[in-house]
Amino acid sequence: MKILVLNCGSSSIKYKLFDMATNDVIAQGAIEKIGLKGSFLKFPLPNGDKVVLEGEILEHKAGIEYILGVLTSEKYGCIKSLSEIDAVGHRVVHGGEKFNSSVLIDDEVIHKVVECIDIAPLHNPPNLAGIYAVQELMGDIPQVGVFDTAFHQTMEPMAYMYGIPYSLYEKYGIRRYGFHGTSHRYVSRRACEMLGVPYEDQKIISTHIGNGGSLAAIKNGKSVDTSMGLTPVEGLLMGTRSGDIDAGVLSFIMEKENIGPQTVSTLVNKHSGLLGVSGVSSDMREVQAAMRQGNEKAKLAFDMFEYRIKKYIGSYAAALGGFDILIFTGGIGENHAISREIICKDMEFMGIELDHEKNNQTQAVEAIISTPQSKVTVMVVPTDEEFMIASDTMAIVSK
């Protein structure tokens, strides 16, 4: 079975084509700058060379049509006909309370995803654009929606409710939903496979750390808490997002700066986090380079970033009543040994003992980076959300 996985962002489309008989990726790439000047499709060839095809790509349908053309082209294609693709799996960011698992997409599912646009205005519309485009270009091919929020639907009300009037939850669905669920689900399962332990009998803290970041507390195979909330702003300090902030600060800023809700939303989403504090960049590598040059605000941003993660690990250890496995994943989690070391420093009282040599040698590969004596197994597990989407799609379509 061949499955095409699509991840449609506001101005981008990432794709992977899987042959599920072998679990191999037979094609992958991305379109960037959709609707903007200089849009292009880039993808690697089997020999490692990279191809960049520039063109005017004004909307998602044109982008997906471009991708399908490349997949079947004589020069770059890996399939002879679109009929070789058996199903399409989509990353859908927000499913609200409506979905606690991946689903076959039909008109009712589309309607429910549309209803979630109010709480995910930046993410759900492009996700829907991808679904509509496939309907138009590939007819009645099965499509499956895999929701970032679904994994966290096992949280108890005490973990997902906010301390606001309950009527606002009933009226608008204001609660913690969490994100990165597909990533947390994949790495937590994969960690247990690596260790040969039963997934349903472990206490796990999964840290997905990149430009966006979140933690999940997973008990007996179920998410019991997560750091992102109604939107991806809450929780950790991120590349451009503020993370946790006193709600009173927002009303104070709105009053003092004479700005409205849309502007303050842009402030905490696009101009805060590492970028806002350091004044340098949202990229951890550039923040660190500024630190080495003596930039004190860059050092502050770095320290805040690491401290927030450490604090959440402590709180989730309390929520779980101790834990067995700590996982690092995401761009920074997988590649940044110094971050992992700082986060794990002075955590011996929790049972964490890092093997510093293994940690320093580990970059973007699966590895155990704790000592044999460590009561908590610390691991690096590169995430593979696309494979998780493909697996869910195959399981649902096969039924």
Buried (B, 14 or more C-beta within 10 A) or exposed (E): BBBBBBBBBBBBBBBBBBBBEEEEBBBBBBBBEBBEEEBBBEBEEEEEEEBEBEEEBEEBBBBBEBBBBBBBEEEBBBBEEBEEBBBBBBBBBBBBEBBBEBBBBEEEBBEBBEBBBEBBEBBBBBBBBBBEBBBEBBEEBBBBBBBBBBBBBBBEEEBBBBEEEEEEBEEEBBBBBBBBBBBBBBBBBBBBEBBEBEBEEBBBBBBBBBBBBBBBBBBBBBBBBBBBBBBBBBBBBBBBBBBBBEEEEBEEBBEEEEBEEEEBBEBBBBEBBBBBBBEBBBBBEBBBBBBEEEBEBBBEBBBBBBEBBBEBBBBBBEBBEEBBBBBBBBBBBBBBBBBBBBBBEEBEEBBBBBBBEBBEEBEEEBBBBBBEEBEBBBBBBBBBBBBBBBBBBBEBBEE
